[in-house]
Structures are given as structure tokens and as C-alpha cells.
């Protein structure tokens, strides 16, 4: 697998200009239409029934934001999309916007309903959690960047557990095949109607809960201080016990502005 991965990376290396990755943190940017260019909605279509057990639907803090709609996948091969192609600023911004709500506040009552525990945010605004859809998108973002190693030198490579999420949420809709003029092999037709979560509504709900893991005030380890300490504009990843590590606390930056 590692050999195959290296071969894939090697064929993607190009003379693209190096640039830094977007930090995966909350921002004040307007949320873009994340399904634009990929899905087209038609409000006149009848929705399929959602057959999941009612109790399963409610086991998420995002339950009130779940709204299903009929959308048309423009899944033809080589179709253009806001989220694919060679690295460029607008593509990076699109992916950054998709994952920017990766870190969320969860209330104590919601944790009790879930039967879970979580570390409290140091500012008292809630507890640290994620909606797994943002985690999956985050992993997919890193996989895309791994194909352009020269452009994204900090890319973390493929995440091999993505198959677990895909199998858990198995898409059982059908793809059909047709003959096309001038092509010997059968060609798939990925277009079709699907019943999907309304992404804009779900993402807006997450935006209201989102916080930045780099804000220097929300994630404070009771033993080791600020979880993602910023030193000269860079995150210090030195682990406890290693030479150079020191615990840093919010009061060390008293009077400074953190972002």
C-alpha cells in the first residue's frame, strides 16, 4: 500500500507554486453554497421516506437541523465541480469552508442524552465535540492534498478508515451503464435523484456552535496548558516530556489579542 501511495504521489508532482494550507479553524467568512456545482435541487420532487429508526435520528445534537430534500447528482464522468481540479485559491477556499465547523460546542444536557462525556471548554461555553460528517470531510480534504505533495507539503496523506464511514452509510442507489459511440467499454451513468440532508441548514446549525481550536482560550489542558500554543505565529507541537516543551497558560498572554 505504501509503495502504491508513493507512486500515486509521484505522478501528481508538478511545478505548481507552493502555498500554505488553510488552517482548519472557524472564521467569519460567509458560508458558501457548499453543494453548488455538485447538486441541483428540485423542490417539486417527492422525497423518499427516511427509514431509519426514530431513536437513531435523535441521537445527535444536530437533530433539529436535519431536513431531507431531493437533489439531483450531476455525476457524469469528468463533470466540472467546485471541489476538484488542480490546486487553486478558490478550490482551497471551498474545501476550507466545508470543514471550518469541525470543532463544536455541545451542552451538558446534550451529552447526558447521548450518554457520553467530553472535556469542558475552558471559557465555560460548553463541551468539545464534532459532527462526524466534518471529520470525514476533513479526512477527504487531506487525501486530495496528498495527490499534490509539492503544492501541499504539510498534507498528512490518505486516511485509510474512510471506508468504514462509507460502509456505515452505504449508498444503495443504482448506477447504470450504457454503450457510447466511439468507446468500446460500457460507460457508467452516475446521474440521478437522491434523498440527502439539506447541507446548508446543517452547516448553518454547526456554525452557531463552532469555535476555533487555536483561539488560545477554549482548549486548556489542566496539566499542560494551552492545547495548541501559538509561538511566533506557528503552533508548537512539542509533546510533554520532550526537550523544549513548556506549559503555556492564557494569563501568559494577558493583554494580547488571540485569533
N, C-alpha and C positions, 0 to 999 in steps of 0.2 A: 504494500500500500504506500509506504513512504517513497519507494522508488518511482511509482506511478505519479505520486503527487509532485515529486521533483521534476519529472518530465513535463507534466502539465504546466507547472510554473515556468519552466524554461522556454516553452513555446509562446508564452504570453509576454515575455520581457521585451520591451520596446524602448524607444528613445523619448518616451513621454517625460515631460518636465516633472521633477519631484515636487510634491507639496505635502504639507502636514495633514493628518487625519482630523476630521471634525471631532471635538470632544463630545462624548455621549452624555450630555447634560441638558437639563431643562433650559429653555431660552424664552425670550419674549417675542419670538418670531410668530407671525400669523401662521396658523396651521394650514398647510396647503391641502388641496383636494387629493388625498393620497391614492384614490382609485382612478384618478384622471389618466386617460391613456391606456388603461388596462381593462376597466369595467365600464359598461354603459348601462344605466338604469332605465327601466321602463315601468312606470307606476301602474300601467293598465294591465300588467300581467298578474295572474292569480298566484299567490305564494303557495309553495308546498307546505304540508304540515311538518312541524318540528316534532319528531317522535321521541326525543329524549325524555326520560322521566322528569316530572316537575321538580322533584327534590334535587336532582342534579343541576338543573338550571339555576337554582337559588344558592348554590354553594360557591358564590363569588361575590365580592363587594361590588362588582360591575353589573349585577343582575338587573338593576333598574335602567341601565344604559343599553341592554340587549334589545335590538329591534331587527327583525329579519325582513329582507327585501329580495325581490327577484332581480338578478343582474345578468347581463349577457357577457360571457367571456369572449373577447376577441383573441382567441388562442391560436390563430393561424401561424404557421412557421414563419420566422423572420419578420413578424409584425413589429412595428416600432413601439417603444414603451419608454416612459419617463425614467424607468428604473434599470435600463440595460444599455449596453454600448460601451465604448471606450471611456475612460475616466474624463470627466469634465466638471466644472464647478456646479452646473445646475443638477447633474446627476448626484454629486456628493451631497448637495443640499437636500435633494429629495429623499435620499436614504437617511440623512441626519434627522429630517423631520419625522420619518417613520418611527425612529427609535428614541426620540427625545423624551418620551414619557416612560422611560424604563424604570424609574425609581419613584415609588408612590407611597403616600401616607395611608395607613389603614387604622381605623378606630379600634378601641378596646372591645366595643360591642361586636364589631365585625369579626375580630379574632375569636371571641367567645363562640359566636355562631359557627365558625369554621372548625372549632376545636383545636386551634393552633396557638402557638406562642411566637413572638417576634421581638427583636430588640427595640426599645423605645428610642425615638428621635430625641436628641439632646435638647431641642428647643421646646419640647412638650407638645408638639403639634400632632402626634400620632405614633404609629409603629411602622417599621420598614417592611415593605412588601413589593411585589411585582405582579403584573398580569403576565402570564407565560407567553402570550402572543408577542409581547415586546422582546422577551428573551429569545424567542425563536427568530424573530426578525433581526435581532442583534447578531445572532449566530450566522444567519444567512448573509448579512452585510459583510462579516469577516470572511466568509467563504468567497464572496465576489471579489473582495480586495486581494485575496491570496493569488488570484489569477494575474494580478498586475503588481508583482512584487517590487519592481523598480519605482513605480508611482506611489505605492503604499508600503514603505519599508517597515512600518510598525504593525502590519497585518499579522493576525495571530494564526492564520491557517485554517483549514477546514475543521468544522465541529462534527465529529462522527456520530453524535447522538441525535442528529436531526431526524434520522429515520424513525426514531421512537415516536416523536411528535406526529410525523406523517402517518404512521401506522395507527396511532391512537385516534387521530381524526381522519380516518380513511375516507377519501373521496370515492364514492362508489358510482358516480355518474359514468356514462359510457362515451368513449371516443370511437368514432367510426373511421373507416378507411375507404379511399376511392382511388381509381386509376386517373392519372393526369397525363395529358398529351405531352409526349417527349420524355417521359420519365418511366423507367422500367419497373421500379418498385412501388408498392402501394404507398399512398401518402395519407397521413392522419389528418382528421378534421377535429381540432380541439375546440371549435366554437360551440356555443350552446348556452342555455339558460341554467343558472344555479341559484339556490336559495342561500344567501350569505348574511352575515351580520352587517348592519349599517356601520361602516368603519368610521365615518365622520362623527356619528353620535357617540360611539365607544371611545374614540380618541379624545373628543371634547371632554367626556367624563373623566378620563385619565389626566388630562391637562389640569383640571381643577385640583387633583391630588398630587401632582408631580412636584418634586424638589430636586435640587442638584446635589449629587453625592460629593461634589467638590466645593461646596459652599463654606467649608471650614467650621460650621456650627451645628449641622444636623447629625452627623455621624461621629460621635466621640466615644472611642473605646475607653471604658472606665479604668483600664490599666495602662494602655499605650497612647492615649490621647487622640488627637485628630486622625481619623482613619486614612484620609487621603491628603496628607500635608503638602501644601504648595511651598516650594522653596525656589525663589528666583523665577517664578512663573512656571515651574515644572513640578510634577507630582513626584514626591520622594517615596520610592517603593522599598527602601531599605528595611528588611524584616527585623523584628525584635531579636536581640541577641547577637546581631551581626555588627561588626565594627562600623561606626558612623551613624548608628541609629540613635535617635533621641526622641523622647516623648514631647510632643508639642500640644499645647492647650489653647483654647480660644483666647484666654486672657493674655497670652503672649503677643497677640495681635491687637490688643485693645487700642481703639482709636483709628484702626485701619479699616478699609472697605474691602469686603470679600465678595467674589463672584463665583 
